[in-house]
Amino acid sequence: MCSPDSTTAMVKRSATAPETSAPTKYRNYIGGKWVNPRRGEWMENRNPADQREVIGLFPASTSEDVHAAVEAASAAHPKWKAMPAPKRAEILYRLGQLLMDRKESFAQDMTREMGKVLAETRGDVQEAIDMTFYTAGEGRRLHGYTTPSELPNKMAMCVRKPIGICSLITPWNFPMAIPSWKLMPALICGNTVVIKPAEDTPLSTINLVKMAEE
């Protein structure tokens, strides 16, 4: 539950509330599907403000999962690369709106999993929203340039092209903002991504990816 004081509130279980249900089990997002880790191993994530509350069980991924993710990103890259940048931008604009619609619930999830007060986690989610809208605007600004050549009667031209697959490893302290700083520029430029969030704060990154999937 949430204290009414938004400047100091921490989302935590009541002191008398028992554990009543099995924790939610989260999965890896690979090839457009949520899949179990290859070895079937999971990590427990608990509320730092109340260790009795299990936020969820998260995949204890290994190199097998990484290889599967890289293969899926490689397979997806040609189609994403071929989509014009302004069209990729339209998708990011929709993503930004979805994040806005769910800002409060994502902020509460973040407070539960990493302990920041709600005023801070709302700001963290807002950074992800701002970054998504800002980066979407770059879909119309991925310009190249022309320049005179050393050869007579010739012009040299430079265009921007995707580089391929980006691997992102992000820390725990801004668990939605920092992934957005890396994920959104990679996507608008036509790259595909494999992202590994911090083990202390995987839920916020999963929330971001779920919105991208939607």
C-alpha positions as protocol buffer text, in pm:
chain_id: "A"
residue {
  index: 1
  type: MET
  ca { x: 0 y: 0 z: 0 }
}
residue {
  index: 2
  type: CYS
  ca { x: 104 y: 361 z: -43 }
}
residue {
  index: 3
  type: SER
  ca { x: 132 y: 635 z: 218 }
}
residue {
  index: 4
  type: PRO
  ca { x: -59 y: 954 z: 126 }
}
residue {
  index: 5
  type: ASP
  ca { x: 258 y: 1162 z: 173 }
}
residue {
  index: 6
  type: SER
  ca { x: 401 y: 1151 z: -180 }
}
residue {
  index: 7
  type: THR
  ca { x: 730 y: 1314 z: -79 }
}
residue {
  index: 8
  type: THR
  ca { x: 830 y: 1044 z: 167 }
}
residue {
  index: 9
  type: ALA
  ca { x: 605 y: 752 z: 80 }
}
residue {
  index: 10
  type: MET
  ca { x: 747 y: 405 z: 44 }
}
residue {
  index: 11
  type: VAL
  ca { x: 529 y: 125 z: -86 }
}
residue {
  index: 12
  type: LYS
  ca { x: 548 y: -161 z: 163 }
}
residue {
  index: 13
  type: ARG
  ca { x: 342 y: -442 z: 304 }
}
residue {
  index: 14
  type: SER
  ca { x: 147 y: -386 z: 623 }
}
residue {
  index: 15
  type: ALA
  ca { x: 329 y: -508 z: 932 }
}
residue {
  index: 16
  type: THR
  ca { x: 52 y: -759 z: 996 }
}
residue {
  index: 17
  type: ALA
  ca { x: -9 y: -868 z: 636 }
}
residue {
  index: 18
  type: PRO
  ca { x: 84 y: -1233 z: 575 }
}
residue {
  index: 19
  type: GLU
  ca { x: 222 y: -1375 z: 254 }
}
residue {
  index: 20
  type: THR
  ca { x: -96 y: -1493 z: 84 }
}
residue {
  index: 21
  type: SER
  ca { x: 2 y: -1597 z: -266 }
}
residue {
  index: 22
  type: ALA
  ca { x: 292 y: -1729 z: -467 }
}
residue {
  index: 23
  type: PRO
  ca { x: 520 y: -1456 z: -607 }
}
residue {
  index: 24
  type: THR
  ca { x: 483 y: -1356 z: -970 }
}
residue {
  index: 25
  type: LYS
  ca { x: 729 y: -1531 z: -1199 }
}
residue {
  index: 26
  type: TYR
  ca { x: 873 y: -1311 z: -1473 }
}
residue {
  index: 27
  type: ARG
  ca { x: 1038 y: -1433 z: -1792 }
}
residue {
  index: 28
  type: ASN
  ca { x: 1286 y: -1331 z: -2059 }
}
residue {
  index: 29
  type: TYR
  ca { x: 1155 y: -1155 z: -2369 }
}
residue {
  index: 30
  type: ILE
  ca { x: 1318 y: -1325 z: -2667 }
}
residue {
  index: 31
  type: GLY
  ca { x: 1197 y: -1336 z: -3026 }
}
residue {
  index: 32
  type: GLY
  ca { x: 865 y: -1170 z: -2943 }
}
residue {
  index: 33
  type: LYS
  ca { x: 777 y: -1417 z: -2666 }
}
residue {
  index: 34
  type: TRP
  ca { x: 810 y: -1431 z: -2288 }
}
residue {
  index: 35
  type: VAL
  ca { x: 1008 y: -1749 z: -2224 }
}
residue {
  index: 36
  type: ASN
  ca { x: 1151 y: -1931 z: -1923 }
}
residue {
  index: 37
  type: PRO
  ca { x: 1529 y: -1929 z: -1869 }
}
residue {
  index: 38
  type: ARG
  ca { x: 1689 y: -2226 z: -2044 }
}
residue {
  index: 39
  type: ARG
  ca { x: 1807 y: -2387 z: -1720 }
}
residue {
  index: 40
  type: GLY
  ca { x: 1486 y: -2315 z: -1531 }
}
residue {
  index: 41
  type: GLU
  ca { x: 1661 y: -2117 z: -1256 }
}
residue {
  index: 42
  type: TRP
  ca { x: 1515 y: -1805 z: -1092 }
}
residue {
  index: 43
  type: MET
  ca { x: 1631 y: -1521 z: -868 }
}
residue {
  index: 44
  type: GLU
  ca { x: 1418 y: -1385 z: -583 }
}
residue {
  index: 45
  type: ASN
  ca { x: 1373 y: -1009 z: -561 }
}
residue {
  index: 46
  type: ARG
  ca { x: 1249 y: -864 z: -229 }
}
residue {
  index: 47
  type: ASN
  ca { x: 1123 y: -525 z: -120 }
}
residue {
  index: 48
  type: PRO
  ca { x: 1418 y: -356 z: 58 }
}
residue {
  index: 49
  type: ALA
  ca { x: 1173 y: -173 z: 287 }
}
residue {
  index: 50
  type: ASP
  ca { x: 1005 y: -497 z: 393 }
}
residue {
  index: 51
  type: GLN
  ca { x: 1203 y: -812 z: 327 }
}
residue {
  index: 52
  type: ARG
  ca { x: 895 y: -1026 z: 379 }
}
residue {
  index: 53
  type: GLU
  ca { x: 753 y: -906 z: 49 }
}
residue {
  index: 54
  type: VAL
  ca { x: 879 y: -1090 z: -257 }
}
residue {
  index: 55
  type: ILE
  ca { x: 851 y: -859 z: -559 }
}
residue {
  index: 56
  type: GLY
  ca { x: 885 y: -1152 z: -794 }
}
residue {
  index: 57
  type: LEU
  ca { x: 1099 y: -1432 z: -928 }
}
residue {
  index: 58
  type: PHE
  ca { x: 1322 y: -1331 z: -1217 }
}
residue {
  index: 59
  type: PRO
  ca { x: 1523 y: -1539 z: -1466 }
}
residue {
  index: 60
  type: ALA
  ca { x: 1872 y: -1642 z: -1359 }
}
residue {
  index: 61
  type: SER
  ca { x: 1984 y: -1630 z: -1720 }
}
residue {
  index: 62
  type: THR
  ca { x: 2300 y: -1793 z: -1852 }
}
residue {
  index: 63
  type: SER
  ca { x: 2501 y: -1779 z: -2173 }
}
residue {
  index: 64
  type: GLU
  ca { x: 2240 y: -2006 z: -2334 }
}
residue {
  index: 65
  type: ASP
  ca { x: 1975 y: -1738 z: -2288 }
}
residue {
  index: 66
  type: VAL
  ca { x: 2211 y: -1470 z: -2413 }
}
residue {
  index: 67
  type: HIS
  ca { x: 2285 y: -1665 z: -2731 }
}
residue {
  index: 68
  type: ALA
  ca { x: 1913 y: -1715 z: -2792 }
}
residue {
  index: 69
  type: ALA
  ca { x: 1851 y: -1341 z: -2744 }
}
residue {
  index: 70
  type: VAL
  ca { x: 2133 y: -1247 z: -2981 }
}
residue {
  index: 71
  type: GLU
  ca { x: 2003 y: -1485 z: -3245 }
}
residue {
  index: 72
  type: ALA
  ca { x: 1653 y: -1337 z: -3214 }
}
residue {
  index: 73
  type: ALA
  ca { x: 1787 y: -982 z: -3235 }
}
residue {
  index: 74
  type: SER
  ca { x: 1987 y: -1078 z: -3546 }
}
residue {
  index: 75
  type: ALA
  ca { x: 1679 y: -1226 z: -3710 }
}
residue {
  index: 76
  type: ALA
  ca { x: 1469 y: -918 z: -3630 }
}
residue {
  index: 77
  type: HIS
  ca { x: 1728 y: -666 z: -3747 }
}
residue {
  index: 78
  type: PRO
  ca { x: 1673 y: -671 z: -4126 }
}
residue {
  index: 79
  type: LYS
  ca { x: 1302 y: -589 z: -4098 }
}
residue {
  index: 80
  type: TRP
  ca { x: 1351 y: -318 z: -3832 }
}
residue {
  index: 81
  type: LYS
  ca { x: 1643 y: -169 z: -4027 }
}
residue {
  index: 82
  type: ALA
  ca { x: 1433 y: -152 z: -4343 }
}
residue {
  index: 83
  type: MET
  ca { x: 1154 y: 43 z: -4173 }
}
residue {
  index: 84
  type: PRO
  ca { x: 1193 y: 418 z: -4247 }
}
residue {
  index: 85
  type: ALA
  ca { x: 1309 y: 615 z: -3945 }
}
residue {
  index: 86
  type: PRO
  ca { x: 994 y: 834 z: -3934 }
}
residue {
  index: 87
  type: LYS
  ca { x: 786 y: 515 z: -3910 }
}
residue {
  index: 88
  type: ARG
  ca { x: 1004 y: 386 z: -3628 }
}
residue {
  index: 89
  type: ALA
  ca { x: 945 y: 723 z: -3462 }
}
residue {
  index: 90
  type: GLU
  ca { x: 568 y: 677 z: -3478 }
}
residue {
  index: 91
  type: ILE
  ca { x: 606 y: 357 z: -3276 }
}
residue {
  index: 92
  type: LEU
  ca { x: 817 y: 535 z: -3015 }
}
residue {
  index: 93
  type: TYR
  ca { x: 561 y: 813 z: -2986 }
}
residue {
  index: 94
  type: ARG
  ca { x: 299 y: 549 z: -2904 }
}
residue {
  index: 95
  type: LEU
  ca { x: 538 y: 395 z: -2653 }
}
residue {
  index: 96
  type: GLY
  ca { x: 583 y: 732 z: -2483 }
}
residue {
  index: 97
  type: GLN
  ca { x: 207 y: 768 z: -2447 }
}
residue {
  index: 98
  type: LEU
  ca { x: 175 y: 421 z: -2294 }
}
residue {
  index: 99
  type: LEU
  ca { x: 444 y: 509 z: -2040 }
}
residue {
  index: 100
  type: MET
  ca { x: 256 y: 828 z: -1952 }
}
residue {
  index: 101
  type: ASP
  ca { x: -66 y: 633 z: -1900 }
}
residue {
  index: 102
  type: ARG
  ca { x: 102 y: 393 z: -1656 }
}
residue {
  index: 103
  type: LYS
  ca { x: 343 y: 632 z: -1486 }
}
residue {
  index: 104
  type: GLU
  ca { x: 199 y: 599 z: -1136 }
}
residue {
  index: 105
  type: SER
  ca { x: 186 y: 219 z: -1130 }
}
residue {
  index: 106
  type: PHE
  ca { x: 541 y: 194 z: -1264 }
}
residue {
  index: 107
  type: ALA
  ca { x: 663 y: 443 z: -1002 }
}
residue {
  index: 108
  type: GLN
  ca { x: 506 y: 234 z: -726 }
}
residue {
  index: 109
  type: ASP
  ca { x: 664 y: -83 z: -866 }
}
residue {
  index: 110
  type: MET
  ca { x: 1000 y: 90 z: -869 }
}
residue {
  index: 111
  type: THR
  ca { x: 968 y: 208 z: -509 }
}
residue {
  index: 112
  type: ARG
  ca { x: 879 y: -144 z: -398 }
}
residue {
  index: 113
  type: GLU
  ca { x: 1178 y: -300 z: -571 }
}
residue {
  index: 114
  type: MET
  ca { x: 1453 y: -46 z: -496 }
}
residue {
  index: 115
  type: GLY
  ca { x: 1344 y: 182 z: -212 }
}
residue {
  index: 116
  type: LYS
  ca { x: 1337 y: 531 z: -362 }
}
residue {
  index: 117
  type: VAL
  ca { x: 1054 y: 750 z: -237 }
}
residue {
  index: 118
  type: LEU
  ca { x: 766 y: 794 z: -479 }
}
residue {
  index: 119
  type: ALA
  ca { x: 858 y: 1151 z: -565 }
}
residue {
  index: 120
  type: GLU
  ca { x: 1190 y: 1018 z: -697 }
}
residue {
  index: 121
  type: THR
  ca { x: 1053 y: 715 z: -879 }
}
residue {
  index: 122
  type: ARG
  ca { x: 791 y: 927 z: -1051 }
}
residue {
  index: 123
  type: GLY
  ca { x: 1076 y: 1141 z: -1178 }
}
residue {
  index: 124
  type: ASP
  ca { x: 1262 y: 831 z: -1295 }
}
residue {
  index: 125
  type: VAL
  ca { x: 964 y: 714 z: -1500 }
}
residue {
  index: 126
  type: GLN
  ca { x: 917 y: 1069 z: -1631 }
}
residue {
  index: 127
  type: GLU
  ca { x: 1275 y: 1066 z: -1759 }
}
residue {
  index: 128
  type: ALA
  ca { x: 1194 y: 754 z: -1958 }
}
residue {
  index: 129
  type: ILE
  ca { x: 884 y: 925 z: -2097 }
}
residue {
  index: 130
  type: ASP
  ca { x: 1080 y: 1236 z: -2191 }
}
residue {
  index: 131
  type: MET
  ca { x: 1359 y: 1034 z: -2350 }
}
residue {
  index: 132
  type: THR
  ca { x: 1113 y: 833 z: -2556 }
}
residue {
  index: 133
  type: PHE
  ca { x: 939 y: 1141 z: -2696 }
}
residue {
  index: 134
  type: TYR
  ca { x: 1268 y: 1323 z: -2752 }
}
residue {
  index: 135
  type: THR
  ca { x: 1423 y: 1029 z: -2935 }
}
residue {
  index: 136
  type: ALA
  ca { x: 1111 y: 979 z: -3146 }
}
residue {
  index: 137
  type: GLY
  ca { x: 1168 y: 1331 z: -3276 }
}
residue {
  index: 138
  type: GLU
  ca { x: 1506 y: 1219 z: -3407 }
}
residue {
  index: 139
  type: GLY
  ca { x: 1323 y: 1001 z: -3657 }
}
residue {
  index: 140
  type: ARG
  ca { x: 1295 y: 1312 z: -3876 }
}
residue {
  index: 141
  type: ARG
  ca { x: 1650 y: 1428 z: -3810 }
}
residue {
  index: 142
  type: LEU
  ca { x: 1871 y: 1132 z: -3898 }
}
residue {
  index: 143
  type: HIS
  ca { x: 2043 y: 1344 z: -4161 }
}
residue {
  index: 144
  type: GLY
  ca { x: 2360 y: 1272 z: -4350 }
}
residue {
  index: 145
  type: TYR
  ca { x: 2562 y: 1538 z: -4526 }
}
residue {
  index: 146
  type: THR
  ca { x: 2726 y: 1621 z: -4859 }
}
residue {
  index: 147
  type: THR
  ca { x: 3069 y: 1769 z: -4903 }
}
residue {
  index: 148
  type: PRO
  ca { x: 3294 y: 1866 z: -5193 }
}
residue {
  index: 149
  type: SER
  ca { x: 3516 y: 1586 z: -5318 }
}
residue {
  index: 150
  type: GLU
  ca { x: 3887 y: 1606 z: -5401 }
}
residue {
  index: 151
  type: LEU
  ca { x: 3785 y: 1487 z: -5750 }
}
residue {
  index: 152
  type: PRO
  ca { x: 3661 y: 1746 z: -6001 }
}
residue {
  index: 153
  type: ASN
  ca { x: 3288 y: 1768 z: -6064 }
}
residue {
  index: 154
  type: LYS
  ca { x: 3212 y: 1519 z: -5785 }
}
residue {
  index: 155
  type: MET
  ca { x: 3024 y: 1540 z: -5456 }
}
residue {
  index: 156
  type: ALA
  ca { x: 3074 y: 1310 z: -5158 }
}
residue {
  index: 157
  type: MET
  ca { x: 2765 y: 1198 z: -4967 }
}
residue {
  index: 158
  type: CYS
  ca { x: 2732 y: 1052 z: -4616 }
}
residue {
  index: 159
  type: VAL
  ca { x: 2421 y: 872 z: -4490 }
}
residue {
  index: 160
  type: ARG
  ca { x: 2344 y: 718 z: -4150 }
}
residue {
  index: 161
  type: LYS
  ca { x: 2284 y: 344 z: -4132 }
}
residue {
  index: 162
  type: PRO
  ca { x: 2208 y: 109 z: -3842 }
}
residue {
  index: 163
  type: ILE
  ca { x: 2506 y: -74 z: -3700 }
}
residue {
  index: 164
  type: GLY
  ca { x: 2326 y: -395 z: -3602 }
}
residue {
  index: 165
  type: ILE
  ca { x: 2268 y: -534 z: -3252 }
}
residue {
  index: 166
  type: CYS
  ca { x: 2332 y: -328 z: -2938 }
}
residue {
  index: 167
  type: SER
  ca { x: 2406 y: -495 z: -2605 }
}
residue {
  index: 168
  type: LEU
  ca { x: 2293 y: -288 z: -2306 }
}
residue {
  index: 169
  type: ILE
  ca { x: 2392 y: -352 z: -1944 }
}
residue {
  index: 170
  type: THR
  ca { x: 2231 y: -104 z: -1708 }
}
residue {
  index: 171
  type: PRO
  ca { x: 2269 y: -24 z: -1334 }
}
residue {
  index: 172
  type: TRP
  ca { x: 2015 y: -26 z: -1054 }
}
residue {
  index: 173
  type: ASN
  ca { x: 2000 y: 339 z: -947 }
}
residue {
  index: 174
  type: PHE
  ca { x: 1776 y: 473 z: -1228 }
}
residue {
  index: 175
  type: PRO
  ca { x: 1616 y: 146 z: -1339 }
}
residue {
  index: 176
  type: MET
  ca { x: 1384 y: 285 z: -1606 }
}
residue {
  index: 177
  type: ALA
  ca { x: 1552 y: 612 z: -1699 }
}
residue {
  index: 178
  type: ILE
  ca { x: 1895 y: 467 z: -1782 }
}
residue {
  index: 179
  type: PRO
  ca { x: 1759 y: 179 z: -1992 }
}
residue {
  index: 180
  type: SER
  ca { x: 1555 y: 435 z: -2186 }
}
residue {
  index: 181
  type: TRP
  ca { x: 1867 y: 648 z: -2248 }
}
residue {
  index: 182
  type: LYS
  ca { x: 2023 y: 353 z: -2427 }
}
residue {
  index: 183
  type: LEU
  ca { x: 1726 y: 163 z: -2566 }
}
residue {
  index: 184
  type: MET
  ca { x: 1542 y: 447 z: -2742 }
}
residue {
  index: 185
  type: PRO
  ca { x: 1839 y: 588 z: -2941 }
}
residue {
  index: 186
  type: ALA
  ca { x: 1933 y: 235 z: -3052 }
}
residue {
  index: 187
  type: LEU
  ca { x: 1579 y: 166 z: -3172 }
}
residue {
  index: 188
  type: ILE
  ca { x: 1521 y: 494 z: -3355 }
}
residue {
  index: 189
  type: CYS
  ca { x: 1846 y: 439 z: -3545 }
}
residue {
  index: 190
  type: GLY
  ca { x: 1725 y: 101 z: -3668 }
}
residue {
  index: 191
  type: ASN
  ca { x: 1922 y: -127 z: -3439 }
}
residue {
  index: 192
  type: THR
  ca { x: 1792 y: -421 z: -3239 }
}
residue {
  index: 193
  type: VAL
  ca { x: 1878 y: -469 z: -2874 }
}
residue {
  index: 194
  type: VAL
  ca { x: 1968 y: -724 z: -2609 }
}
residue {
  index: 195
  type: ILE
  ca { x: 1935 y: -567 z: -2263 }
}
residue {
  index: 196
  type: LYS
  ca { x: 2043 y: -699 z: -1924 }
}
residue {
  index: 197
  type: PRO
  ca { x: 1903 y: -499 z: -1630 }
}
residue {
  index: 198
  type: ALA
  ca { x: 2059 y: -486 z: -1286 }
}
residue {
  index: 199
  type: GLU
  ca { x: 1976 y: -788 z: -1073 }
}
residue {
  index: 200
  type: ASP
  ca { x: 1846 y: -558 z: -796 }
}
residue {
  index: 201
  type: THR
  ca { x: 1591 y: -382 z: -1019 }
}
residue {
  index: 202
  type: PRO
  ca { x: 1475 y: -604 z: -1305 }
}
residue {
  index: 203
  type: LEU
  ca { x: 1103 y: -524 z: -1276 }
}
residue {
  index: 204
  type: SER
  ca { x: 1131 y: -163 z: -1394 }
}
residue {
  index: 205
  type: THR
  ca { x: 1313 y: -270 z: -1709 }
}
residue {
  index: 206
  type: ILE
  ca { x: 1058 y: -546 z: -1769 }
}
residue {
  index: 207
  type: ASN
  ca { x: 780 y: -286 z: -1737 }
}
residue {
  index: 208
  type: LEU
  ca { x: 957 y: -75 z: -2001 }
}
residue {
  index: 209
  type: VAL
  ca { x: 995 y: -371 z: -2235 }
}
residue {
  index: 210
  type: LYS
  ca { x: 630 y: -471 z: -2189 }
}
residue {
  index: 211
  type: MET
  ca { x: 525 y: -126 z: -2303 }
}
residue {
  index: 212
  type: ALA
  ca { x: 754 y: -154 z: -2606 }
}
residue {
  index: 213
  type: GLU
  ca { x: 595 y: -489 z: -2685 }
}
residue {
  index: 214
  type: GLU
  ca { x: 248 y: -339 z: -2657 }
}
